[in-house]
Amino acid sequence: PYDLCFLRDISELQEFGSYVSRTAHISEPTIGIVNISYMTFPESFTTVDYKILKTLNRDARKPITDISDDVGISAKTARKRLDRMIENNLVNFAIEWSIQKVSLTTIFHIYLNEGTNMSSTIQHINEKYYGNVSYCIDYSNIPNFITLFTWAKNAQESQRIQEELQKEGFKDLIPHIYLSANWYECWVDQMLRSK
């Protein structure tokens, strides 16, 4: 099982790891700290920023006109505030998708050879498998390791992706097929409700 989460602070990692271990019955979970770039911004989130994030909380694909209507601001202002948050890596958007409706989702554990350039490898994967990559991530605490999340229309396409990846010269490639996914509220949802 996978548990992807956002912690408020690295000090929460030990408690979270213990929780996952108990709840999922995994005696020694591997916990990867995702390399996520972010920048600090001199101004904090405004009330308008929080309202924008709240309306996008369960559907990040919402059109800018719907966002502006929900928040009660012009589309231009909504776009400007949203662009500011995105450009400064202050937000991360996603949608809650259903695996059964999407088709076949496979997670590949990719072990790289020592000395492999992580950034160029991820860029290559994203470019070559563009239509099938959900996301590709590396970890600050697990060297030479990438997790690649892919989707395919059917088993044949998934097999083709795996066969192509096996030709890339990685040290090892281990596929895991997703059978189901659950989405849970977290501190971000609670924070947005309180604003």
Secondary structure, 3 states (H helix, E strand, C coil): CCCCCCCCCHHHHHHHHHHHHHHHCCCCCCCCCECCCCCCCCCCCCHHHHHHHHHHCCCCCCCHHHHHHHHCCCHHHHHHHHHHHHHCCCCCCCCCCCHHHHCEEEEEEEECCCCCCHHHHHHHHHHHCHHHEEEEEEECCCCCEEEEEEEECCHHHHHHHHHHHHCCCCCEEEEEECCCCCCCCCHHHHHHHHC
